[in-house]
Amino acid sequence: MTTYELAQVNIGRLRAPLDAPGMKDFTDNLEPVNAVADASDGFVWRLRDEAGERDDATVFRFYGDDWLLVNMSVWRDKDALTAFMYQGVHRELLARRREFFERLSEAVTTLWWVPAGHRPTIGEAEDRLTRLREDGPTAYAFGLRSSFSPPAA
């Protein structure tokens, strides 16, 4: 029997370079927010620059766009993901996201089920987000307000 975990990706178009003074609150809080995520009940994995100097994903870009920052992680389920999203420093930064990121007209977040142990790639996440934007929520790619069960075993 295959078990599934929930993958998520979210992107944001930077308002300024990461080293700009107006981005300081965002960049200064990356490490603490990631530490809370890593310790959260239901957390499985997150994209990070394991070969670089930073333990985050700020070196990665999405759709080949230098201004699109990407965050990708895997969670036990949607409840675990949302419990992390809406607490503490992450919640505070989420409320301030327009200070750091432009408002985009298309979906910036998508979720999908992956077999336990699978670690999604940026290419896979780009495909899922594109499909959500083109087709709307489906079991292949859905948003936070949509609910799809993992595939049947």
C-alpha positions as CSV (number, residue, x, y, z in Angstrom):
1,M,0.0,0.0,0.0
2,T,1.4,3.4,-1.0
3,T,1.1,6.2,1.4
4,Y,1.0,9.8,0.3
5,E,2.3,13.1,1.5
6,L,1.3,16.6,0.5
7,A,3.6,18.7,-1.6
8,Q,3.2,22.5,-1.8
9,V,4.9,25.2,-3.8
10,N,4.4,28.9,-3.6
11,I,6.1,31.7,-5.5
12,G,6.5,35.4,-5.1
13,R,7.7,38.1,-7.4
14,L,10.2,40.1,-5.4
15,R,9.6,43.9,-5.0
16,A,13.4,44.4,-4.7
17,P,16.6,42.4,-4.6
18,L,17.0,40.3,-1.5
19,D,19.9,42.4,-0.2
20,A,17.8,45.7,-0.5
21,P,17.1,47.4,2.8
22,G,13.3,47.0,2.3
23,M,13.8,43.2,2.2
24,K,15.7,43.0,5.5
25,D,12.8,41.9,7.7
26,F,12.0,39.2,5.2
27,T,15.5,37.9,4.8
28,D,16.3,38.2,8.6
29,N,13.3,35.9,9.3
30,L,14.0,33.2,6.8
31,E,16.1,31.1,9.2
32,P,13.7,31.4,12.2
33,V,10.7,30.6,10.1
34,N,12.4,27.6,8.5
35,A,13.5,26.3,11.9
36,V,9.8,26.5,13.1
37,A,8.7,24.6,9.9
38,D,11.4,22.0,10.3
39,A,10.2,21.3,13.9
40,S,6.5,21.4,13.1
41,D,4.3,18.4,13.6
42,G,3.7,16.9,10.1
43,F,6.7,18.6,8.4
44,V,8.6,16.2,6.0
45,W,10.9,18.2,3.8
46,R,11.7,21.6,2.2
47,L,13.6,22.8,-0.8
48,R,17.0,24.2,0.3
49,D,20.4,25.1,-1.1
50,E,22.2,22.3,0.6
51,A,25.5,23.1,-1.3
52,G,25.4,26.8,-0.6
53,E,26.0,29.0,2.4
54,R,22.3,29.5,3.2
55,D,19.9,26.8,4.5
56,D,17.0,28.1,2.4
57,A,15.7,28.2,-1.2
58,T,16.5,31.8,-2.1
59,V,19.0,30.7,-4.8
60,F,16.3,29.0,-6.8
61,R,14.0,30.7,-9.3
62,F,10.8,29.7,-11.0
63,Y,9.8,29.7,-14.7
64,G,13.3,31.0,-15.4
65,D,12.4,34.4,-13.9
66,D,15.1,36.0,-11.7
67,W,12.5,37.9,-9.8
68,L,10.3,34.9,-8.8
69,L,11.3,33.4,-5.5
70,V,10.1,29.8,-4.8
71,N,9.3,27.9,-1.6
72,M,8.5,24.2,-1.8
73,S,7.9,21.7,0.9
74,V,6.3,18.4,1.7
75,W,3.9,17.8,4.7
76,R,2.0,14.9,6.2
77,D,-1.3,16.5,5.2
78,K,-3.1,19.8,4.7
79,D,-3.9,20.2,8.3
80,A,-0.2,20.1,9.2
81,L,0.7,22.6,6.5
82,T,-2.1,25.1,7.5
83,A,-1.3,24.8,11.2
84,F,2.3,26.0,10.4
85,M,1.2,28.6,7.9
86,Y,-1.1,30.5,10.3
87,Q,1.0,30.7,13.4
88,G,3.9,32.8,14.8
89,V,6.4,34.6,12.7
90,H,5.2,32.9,9.5
91,R,1.8,34.3,10.1
92,E,3.2,37.8,10.7
93,L,5.3,37.7,7.5
94,L,2.4,36.4,5.5
95,A,0.3,39.4,6.7
96,R,3.2,41.6,5.4
97,R,3.8,39.8,2.1
98,R,2.8,42.9,0.0
99,E,5.9,44.7,1.5
100,F,8.2,42.1,0.0
101,F,6.3,40.6,-3.0
102,E,4.1,42.0,-5.8
103,R,0.5,41.0,-6.1
104,L,0.2,38.5,-9.0
105,S,-3.1,38.0,-10.8
106,E,-2.5,34.2,-11.3
107,A,-2.3,31.5,-8.7
108,V,0.9,31.5,-6.8
109,T,0.4,28.4,-4.6
110,T,-0.5,24.8,-5.5
111,L,-0.7,21.5,-3.7
112,W,-0.5,18.0,-4.9
113,W,-0.1,14.5,-3.4
114,V,3.2,12.7,-3.8
115,P,4.2,9.1,-2.8
116,A,5.8,9.1,0.6
117,G,9.5,9.7,0.2
118,H,9.2,11.5,-3.1
119,R,10.9,14.9,-3.2
120,P,9.5,17.1,-5.9
121,T,11.6,19.1,-8.3
122,I,11.1,22.7,-9.4
123,G,10.2,21.4,-12.9
124,E,7.5,19.3,-11.4
125,A,6.2,22.2,-9.3
126,E,6.2,24.5,-12.4
127,D,4.1,21.9,-14.2
128,R,1.6,21.6,-11.3
129,L,1.2,25.4,-10.9
130,T,0.8,25.8,-14.7
131,R,-1.9,23.1,-14.7
132,L,-3.7,24.8,-11.8
133,R,-3.6,28.1,-13.6
134,E,-4.9,26.5,-16.9
135,D,-7.4,24.0,-15.6
136,G,-8.4,25.2,-12.1
137,P,-8.3,22.9,-9.1
138,T,-8.1,19.2,-9.9
139,A,-6.7,16.2,-8.1
140,Y,-3.5,16.8,-10.1
141,A,-3.0,20.4,-8.8
142,F,-5.2,22.2,-6.3
143,G,-5.1,25.2,-4.0
144,L,-5.5,25.8,-0.3
145,R,-9.2,26.3,-0.6
146,S,-9.7,23.1,-2.6
147,S,-9.7,19.6,-1.1
148,F,-8.7,16.5,-2.8
149,S,-7.9,13.2,-1.1
150,P,-4.7,11.3,-1.8
151,P,-4.9,8.8,-4.6
152,A,-6.5,5.5,-3.7
153,A,-3.9,2.8,-2.6
